[in-house]
Amino acid sequence: MPMRNAMLVLALGVTLAGCAKKQEAAAPVDAAPAATTTEQPAMPASAPAATPAPAAVAFDINAIPVSTAALPAWPYVVLPAGYQFSYADDLASRTKDLARVPVWTGGQLLWVEGKVFSDAIDNVDGKTYSKFEVRKNLQQAIEALGGVRLTERSFDEATYKANEKALDDFSQEFSRMQSAYSYDSDADTYVIRRADKAIWIVFQSNNDRGALLVAEGPLPHAPAKP
């Protein structure tokens, strides 16, 4: 082969080899598959559990001793000296022969049907009203009749909410007793157990005036034994 032709063949070979390398370098490298992540759906925050209303503790009238003490004239409660009912001159107008009223036993809201008296308590002229004095004297007078104080506070909010409509209706009819039937308020509740009936007394007072309710009705049913 002539020298010139040999040189041409050699140059062509080098050129082709260089092109092949460039093409290999330019060829894209297959990318590694991207790692896939599976996102877990966010769990909804659990709502706080609702606070259940406390279970009512059934009132057992048999736990109260029967009283045989002589009762004063209706409404049975004698106020201390220096105090009187607002309608002292017409107490009959403060009595309903038949009404339905609630009494709080400390664990159960009982509804009593029977004769009901309610009125405000005021000081007479020349006497300064003392909440402590009225409350202490009423306690002594009621206990002398065989009465037992069941509670010194009204019911809680859950009990009120469960009986809201009935309690609101009662408060409208017996407006002087509204404060005693607000939840979580000061209110004394007594019961006098007689052989044939129960006498319930509710007393509430602020610093310058008191209120009293007396309800007389049938003995409540004793809770069933398990």
C-alpha positions as CSV (number, residue, x, y, z in Angstrom):
1,M,0.0,0.0,0.0
2,P,1.4,3.4,-0.8
3,M,2.5,5.4,2.2
4,R,0.0,8.1,1.6
5,N,-3.0,5.8,1.6
6,A,-1.8,4.1,4.8
7,M,-1.6,7.4,6.5
8,L,-5.2,8.3,5.5
9,V,-6.5,5.0,6.8
10,L,-4.8,5.5,10.1
11,A,-6.1,9.0,10.5
12,L,-9.6,7.9,9.7
13,G,-9.4,5.2,12.3
14,V,-8.3,7.6,15.0
15,T,-11.1,10.0,14.1
16,L,-13.8,7.3,14.2
17,A,-12.5,6.1,17.6
18,G,-12.7,9.6,19.0
19,C,-16.2,10.1,17.8
20,A,-17.3,6.8,19.4
21,K,-15.8,7.9,22.8
22,K,-17.6,11.3,22.6
23,Q,-20.9,9.6,21.9
24,E,-20.4,7.3,24.9
25,A,-19.6,10.2,27.1
26,A,-22.6,12.2,25.9
27,A,-25.1,9.3,26.4
28,P,-27.3,9.9,29.5
29,V,-26.7,7.6,32.4
30,D,-29.9,6.0,33.6
31,A,-30.8,7.7,36.9
32,A,-31.4,5.5,39.9
33,P,-35.1,5.3,40.7
34,A,-36.1,7.9,43.3
35,A,-36.8,6.5,46.7
36,T,-40.6,6.6,47.3
37,T,-42.0,7.5,50.7
38,T,-45.5,6.7,51.8
39,E,-46.8,9.4,54.1
40,Q,-49.2,8.2,56.7
41,P,-52.3,10.3,57.0
42,A,-52.3,12.5,60.1
43,M,-54.5,11.0,62.8
44,P,-57.1,13.4,64.0
45,A,-56.6,14.6,67.5
46,S,-58.9,12.8,69.8
47,A,-61.5,15.0,71.3
48,P,-61.4,15.3,75.1
49,A,-63.9,13.0,76.7
50,A,-67.0,14.7,77.9
51,T,-67.3,14.9,81.7
52,P,-70.3,12.7,82.6
53,A,-72.9,14.0,85.0
54,P,-72.4,12.5,88.5
55,A,-74.7,9.6,89.2
56,A,-77.6,10.5,91.5
57,V,-77.3,9.1,94.9
58,A,-80.8,7.8,95.8
59,F,-82.1,9.4,99.0
60,D,-83.2,6.9,101.7
61,I,-85.8,8.4,104.0
62,N,-85.4,5.4,106.3
63,A,-82.0,6.8,107.3
64,I,-83.9,9.7,108.9
65,P,-85.4,9.0,112.4
66,V,-89.1,9.6,112.8
67,S,-90.0,12.7,114.7
68,T,-92.9,12.9,117.1
69,A,-92.2,16.4,118.3
70,A,-95.1,18.8,118.5
71,L,-95.2,21.0,115.5
72,P,-96.0,24.8,115.7
73,A,-98.6,26.3,113.5
74,W,-98.0,26.1,109.8
75,P,-95.4,26.8,108.3
76,Y,-93.9,25.2,111.4
77,V,-90.8,27.4,111.5
78,V,-90.6,30.0,114.2
79,L,-88.3,32.9,113.4
80,P,-85.9,34.4,116.0
81,A,-86.9,37.6,117.8
82,G,-86.3,40.7,115.7
83,Y,-87.2,39.0,112.4
84,Q,-90.4,38.4,110.6
85,F,-91.7,37.1,107.2
86,S,-92.4,39.8,104.7
87,Y,-96.1,38.8,104.6
88,A,-96.3,38.4,108.3
89,D,-99.8,40.0,108.3
90,D,-101.1,37.7,105.6
91,L,-99.1,34.4,105.7
92,A,-102.0,32.5,104.1
93,S,-101.3,34.3,100.8
94,R,-97.8,32.8,100.8
95,T,-99.1,29.2,100.9
96,K,-100.1,27.0,97.9
97,D,-102.3,24.1,98.8
98,L,-100.7,22.0,96.0
99,A,-97.5,22.7,94.2
100,R,-94.5,20.9,92.9
101,V,-91.1,22.0,94.2
102,P,-87.5,20.6,94.1
103,V,-85.4,19.7,97.1
104,W,-81.7,18.9,97.0
105,T,-80.7,16.0,99.3
106,G,-77.0,16.4,98.6
107,G,-77.0,13.6,96.0
108,Q,-80.4,13.6,94.4
109,L,-82.9,16.3,93.2
110,L,-86.3,15.2,94.5
111,W,-89.6,16.8,93.4
112,V,-92.1,17.1,96.1
113,E,-95.8,17.5,95.5
114,G,-97.9,18.9,98.3
115,K,-98.6,22.0,100.4
116,V,-95.9,24.7,100.0
117,F,-95.1,27.9,101.8
118,S,-92.4,30.4,100.7
119,D,-91.6,34.0,101.8
120,A,-88.7,36.4,102.4
121,I,-87.3,37.0,105.9
122,D,-86.7,40.6,107.0
123,N,-85.5,42.3,110.1
124,V,-88.0,44.4,112.1
125,D,-87.5,48.1,112.8
126,G,-84.5,48.7,115.1
127,K,-83.0,45.3,114.4
128,T,-80.0,44.9,112.1
129,Y,-80.2,41.8,109.9
130,S,-77.6,39.2,110.7
131,K,-77.3,36.2,108.3
132,F,-75.4,34.2,111.0
133,E,-78.0,34.9,113.6
134,V,-81.0,33.9,111.5
135,R,-79.2,30.8,110.2
136,K,-78.1,29.6,113.6
137,N,-81.5,30.1,115.2
138,L,-83.4,28.4,112.4
139,Q,-81.0,25.4,112.6
140,Q,-81.7,25.1,116.3
141,A,-85.5,25.5,115.9
142,I,-85.7,23.0,113.1
143,E,-83.5,20.4,114.8
144,A,-85.7,20.8,117.9
145,L,-88.6,19.5,115.7
146,G,-86.6,16.5,114.7
147,G,-85.2,18.0,111.5
148,V,-82.0,16.8,109.9
149,R,-79.9,19.1,107.8
150,L,-79.1,17.2,104.5
151,T,-76.9,19.8,102.8
152,E,-75.5,23.3,103.1
153,R,-75.0,23.8,99.4
154,S,-77.2,23.7,96.3
155,F,-76.7,21.2,93.4
156,D,-73.9,21.4,90.9
157,E,-74.0,22.7,87.3
158,A,-74.5,19.2,85.8
159,T,-77.6,18.7,87.9
160,Y,-78.9,22.1,86.9
161,K,-78.4,21.5,83.2
162,A,-80.2,18.1,83.4
163,N,-83.2,19.8,85.0
164,E,-82.9,23.3,83.6
165,K,-86.4,23.7,82.2
166,A,-88.2,22.5,85.3
167,L,-85.9,24.5,87.6
168,D,-86.4,27.7,85.6
169,D,-90.2,27.2,85.7
170,F,-90.0,26.7,89.5
171,S,-87.9,29.9,90.0
172,Q,-90.3,32.0,88.1
173,E,-93.2,30.8,90.3
174,F,-91.2,31.0,93.5
175,S,-89.1,34.0,92.8
176,R,-88.0,34.6,96.4
177,M,-86.2,31.3,96.3
178,Q,-84.2,31.9,93.1
179,S,-80.9,32.3,94.9
180,A,-81.3,29.0,96.7
181,Y,-81.8,27.2,93.4
182,S,-78.8,28.6,91.6
183,Y,-76.1,26.0,91.2
184,D,-73.2,26.0,93.7
185,S,-74.8,28.5,96.0
186,D,-75.3,28.5,99.8
187,A,-78.6,26.9,100.8
188,D,-79.5,24.8,103.8
189,T,-81.9,21.9,103.2
190,Y,-83.6,20.1,106.1
191,V,-86.1,17.2,106.3
192,I,-88.4,16.3,109.2
193,R,-89.6,12.8,108.9
194,R,-93.0,12.2,110.3
195,A,-94.9,8.8,110.5
196,D,-97.1,9.8,107.5
197,K,-95.3,12.6,105.7
198,A,-92.1,14.4,105.1
199,I,-91.5,18.1,105.8
200,W,-88.8,19.8,103.7
201,I,-87.3,23.2,104.6
202,V,-85.0,25.2,102.4
203,F,-83.3,28.3,103.8
204,Q,-81.1,30.8,101.9
205,S,-79.8,34.2,102.9
206,N,-77.6,37.0,101.7
207,N,-76.2,39.7,104.1
208,D,-79.5,41.7,104.5
209,R,-82.4,39.3,103.7
210,G,-83.3,35.7,103.8
211,A,-85.8,33.4,102.2
212,L,-87.6,30.2,103.4
213,L,-89.5,27.4,101.7
214,V,-91.5,24.7,103.5
215,A,-92.9,21.8,101.6
216,E,-95.1,19.1,103.1
217,G,-95.7,15.9,101.1
218,P,-95.8,12.1,101.1
219,L,-92.8,10.2,102.3
220,P,-90.5,9.5,99.3
221,H,-90.0,6.0,98.2
222,A,-87.0,4.3,99.7
223,P,-84.4,3.1,97.1
224,A,-84.8,-0.6,96.0
225,K,-82.3,-2.9,97.7
226,P,-79.9,-4.6,95.3
